[in-house]
Amino acid sequence: MAGKAGARSGARRNNGSNGNGGGARVGSTLGLAPWLGIAVIAILLDQVTKLTILKTFQYGEFHPLTSFFNLVLVYNKGAAFSFLAAAGGWQRWFFTLLGVVAAVVIMWLLKRHNGQKMFCLSLSLILGGALGNVIDRVIYGHVIDFLDFHVGGWHWPAFNVADSAICVGAVLLVIDELRRVRRGK
């Protein structure tokens, strides 16, 4: 009986699974520290850039840097693309709670799959971005946006470093899943 159990765990080790169903590779588990470190770096970059813009710009003030890019100080009381910005105030706490719940789920996923580098990198960026915007909502009651890309008269909604980290993380998550699917075929 012990021989069969040992053979099964040896097979599990050889196929790169740690038995948790997540496919994390045995021996490549890095722990949470590197992933949380990436999230902290994203939060720090986000908060430092927002504070810099807050100290140097007045609300609505913009400075063109190129023919397609401005720095501008605007506030977003809603979510992406100002969704629910005019909802009357409840959205501040709803999106704050949503960000905190997302952070808890991401932390759980990071702990469970910490050997999957691309997956954890993407989650770390999303975690840092989500918490960067949660910090704004708690302190200011809105998110500070300042990156303004435009073509002709069309402007992409202003965004910030936290939003960028979330988007890069989401793209990496899709790439990771596509690679995983391709390996499975």
PESUL-V417742 format. One record per helix or strand of 3 or more residues. SS is the DSSP state (H for helix, E for strand). FROM is the first residue (numbers start at 1). TO is the last residue. Records with the same first field share a line. If there is no record, write none. Layout:
BEGIN
SS: FROM-TO + FROM-TO
END
This chain:
BEGIN
H: 2-14 + 33-56 + 80-82 + 90-112 + 117-140 + 161-184
E: 62-64 + 69-76 + 143-151
END
